[in-house]
Amino acid sequence: MKVTLIHNSKAGDDKHPSKDVLLFLIEQSGYEVNYQSTKHDKWVAALENPGDLVIAAGGDGTVGQVAQRLVGQDIPMAVLPMGTANNIAKTLGLMDIPLEQLVEGWATAPRIKFDSAIASGAWGTTQLIESLGMGLFARTMSKVEHSGHLKHVATAEEELATVLDLLKQRVSRCPARSLTLSLDGQDISGEYILLEVMNIEYVGPNLHLAPNISLNDGLLTVVLVREGEQDKITNYLSDCLAGKCDLAPFTQYQGRHLQIQGEGFDIHVDDKILSKDNLASPDGSIVIDVSVAPQSLEFLLPKS
């Protein structure tokens, strides 16, 4: 069987296996491997004719970028989680399976359908694999992206804890935004300090915002935190820092299509930040549409 391996050797920390180790594990299981590094742009062209299986070895950024390019194709994808948060792999139930066992399990693993989503606005259209959000998390992501907070962090665990602490510090300074929200025609407008449209269970530093999500039910989960509920976020982040980041106590809705309208906010789309300058129309207003793309991806899910 011919497979294409997309590998981000910079993902996570130095505990993850090297290129040579990955190739040995995969080839000894009988696969003919076309190796592509994310350091070079050739990996995108390699997905035009990837063979029988595409393997993403890296973190959520790598998995998400590969998945975006496989939406709507009849080619299954396998994940070797090697990042910091690994939110997609956690949602798929792969984190407790050793890499060797994951590779061995591909031969008999079922092909499971997986929903993606489509986000569109003034910037264009983007395939959405993980989540889209505004407010506390998007603002903190932007801050981390342009600062040196994580330069001297040695391990994935330390990086997650650092981001959790930054989120907690910024709760009281995060302004609420007036959002006009329509979910499948239902008005859920309000003043919000956090909005996350979830396609998977986790976001950011393993925040478990959508614990009851299904992989392929054709529904998005919308998580909302209103002005005045700052204590809920602070307490939840404290629990996460103490190792008890299980169930988020925030308002949730489910639906197929969400329209967001407002002014003056940035968003994240998966791991990318889009600033208000990219989002606003000439009159300054922001309109974003998010709709589910049911069962548009396939993953191989080996059992532990």
N, C-alpha and C positions, 0 to 999 in steps of 0.2 A: 504494500500500500504506500502510495506517495503522499507525503504530508509537507506542509510548509510551517516552519517554526519561526515565529516572530519573537525576538528576545530583546528585552531591555536589561542590559547588564548593569545599569546604574540604579535600578529599582531597589527599594528597601535598604538593607544594610549588608555588611560583608558576610553574613551567615548563609547567604543563598549560594547554590551551586554555580559553577562557572559554565561557560559555553561548552567546553570539552566534556564535562560531566553530564550535562543535559543531552548532548549528542549521543554519548555512550548509553545512557538510560533508554533513549528512544530507539536507537538503532538496534540495541540488543533485544528489543521487543518485536523486531521484524519490520520496522518502518524505513522507507527510503526518504531521507530528510533533505529538504531545501531550506538551509539556514539563512535567516535574514536578521540583521541587527537593526534596532530602531535608531542607531547612530547615523544610518545612511538612508536616504530617501528611497532606495530601491525596493524597500519592503512593501511600499504601496503598490508598485507595479507588479510585484510578485503575487499579489492577491487577485490579479486578473485571471490567472490560471494556477490556482493553488494546489491542485490535486484533490485528494479525497478527504482531507481534514486540515483545518487550520488550528495551530496551537499557539496560544498567547502566553508567553512566560514573562511575567512582570507584575506591576501593580495595576490599580484601577485605571490609570491613564492609558497604559498600553492595552489592557483588555478592552476598554471602551473605544479607543481609536480603531482597533481591529474590528470590533463588533459593528461599529458604524458602517464600515465598508462591506460587511457581509449581510446587512439587512436586505431581506427579500431574495437572497440567493439560497439555493438548495445545497448548501455546504455546511456541515456541522463544525462546531468550534469546541476546542478543549482548552481548559485554563490550568496553568501551573502558577499558583499564587506565590509571588516573590516580591511583593511590594510592602508598603508600610501599613496601610489600613486594610487592603484586600476586601473592600466592602462587597464587590460583586461575587467573589469567591465565597464569602461568608453567607451571602444570600443563597448561593447555589449549594451550600452544605459541603464544601470541599476542604475546609480549613483543618479538619481533624484527620485527614488522610495523608500519609507520607507521599512524597513525590514519586517514589518508586512504585507505590501501590496505585497511584493515579494513572501512571503510564501503563502499567500492566492491565488496569481495568478498562482501558479504552476499547479493547477488542470485543468486550461483551457489554459495554455500557449502553443503556438506552439513549436514544436521541430525544431530548425533551424540548418542546417548543417554548419560546420565551418572548414575551411582549417587549417591544421597544416603544418609543414615542417620537413625535415630531414637534419641534418648537419653531415658531416663526414670528417674525416681527420686522422692524425697520432694517435690521442688520441682514436679513435673509432667512434661510431655513436651515435648521440643524437637526440631525438625528440625535435623539436623546436616549442614553442607555441607563444612566444612574438616576439623576435628579436635576431639577431646575429650582432655583430659589432666590429670594431676596431677603434683605434684613440682616440679622445678626451673623449668620454663617457666611453669607456672601461678602459682607463688609470685612469680616475677620480674614477670610481667604485673601481678599485684596490686600489687606495690611501685611499678612505673612509673605505674600508674593513679592512685595516691594521693600521688605525689611530683612535684617539678618538674624531673625529670631531662631532659625533652625540651622545656622551655619555650623555650630559647634555641638550639635546633638549627635550622639554616637550610635544609638540604637533606635529601632522602630518604636519600641515601647516608650522611650524617652520623648520621641517626636510626638506621639499621640498625646502623652501627658502634657507636653508643652502647649499644644494647640488647645486642649481642653482648658488649661489654665488661662490662656489668652481669651478664649470665649467667655469664661466666667468673669474676667476683669472688665470686659467690654459690654456686659449686659446693661449696666446702668447708663452707659453712654450711647446706646443704640436708639436712635429716634424711631418712633412709630411712623408709619406711612399710611395715608388714606388710600385704600385700594378698592376699586370696583371689581368684584369677582363674580363671574357667572359660571357655574359648574352644571353642565347639561341643562342649562336654562334656570337653575336655582340660584337665587341671589344670596351670596354669602359675603357681601361687602363688609368692610370695617376698617378700624385702625389697627395695623399689625406691625409687630416688631420682628416677626419671622413668618415666612411662607416657604414651604418646601413641597414641590410636586414630585412625589417619589415613584420611581419605577422599580426600585429594589428596597430592601429592608433598612439599609444603613446609609449614613452620609457622613462625610468628613472623618473625624477621629472615632469611628465606630459608634456614632450616635444611632441608637436603635429606634428610629422614629416611626417605622411602619412594620411592626412585628407580625401583623396578620396578613401581609401581602401574599398574593399568589403570583406564580411565575407567568401564568398564561390565561388569566380570567378576563382579559380585555379591559381592565380597569386601572386607572391611576389612583394613587392615594395622595390627597392634599392635606398637609399638616399645617396648622395655623396656631400662632401664639399672639393673643391680643395685647394691646396696651393695657397695663395694669396687672399683667401676669408675669412680670419679670421674676418674681420670687419662684415661680414654677421652674423657669429655666435655670436659675441659680442653684436651686436645690437639686435639680436633675444633674447638672454638671458636677456638683459636689459628689453625688452618688457615683458618677462615672469615674471621677478621680480616685474614689475609694474602691474601685473595682466592681461596682454594682450597677453598671450601665445597661439595664435590661429593658424596662418598659417605659417609654416616654409618656408623661401624663398630659398630652396636648390634644386639642380638638382635631378630629380627623373626619374627612369626607372621602367618598370614592365616586368616581365618574369617568367618563370617556373623553370629555372635552372641557377644558378650562380656558376662559378668557380673562386676562388680567389687564386692568387699565389703571393708570396713575401717572405720577410725575416725580422726577428727581431721584431715581434709585438705580443702583447697579444690580445685576443678577449674576449668578453663576449658572452655566449650562454644563453639566458634568463637572470637569475640573477646570473649565475655562471661565474667566471673568469677562463679562461684557459691561462696559461702563454706560452710564446714562447718556453719554454723547453718542454711543453706537445705537442706543435703543429708541431715542426720541425722534418723533416726526418733526417737520418744520415748525409746528406750533408749540413744541415742547412736551406734548403728551406722549405717553408710552402705551402701546397696545401690544400684548403678547398672546399668542394662541398656542396652547399645548394640547395635542390630541394623541390618543393611543394608536399604535400600529400593532394590532393583535397578531401574536404568534409569528412574528416576522424574522426570528432568529431560531437557530437550533444549537443546543449545547449537548456534549457528551457528559453524562453525570455518573461516573463510577461510584459504586457503593463501597463503604468502608468495611 
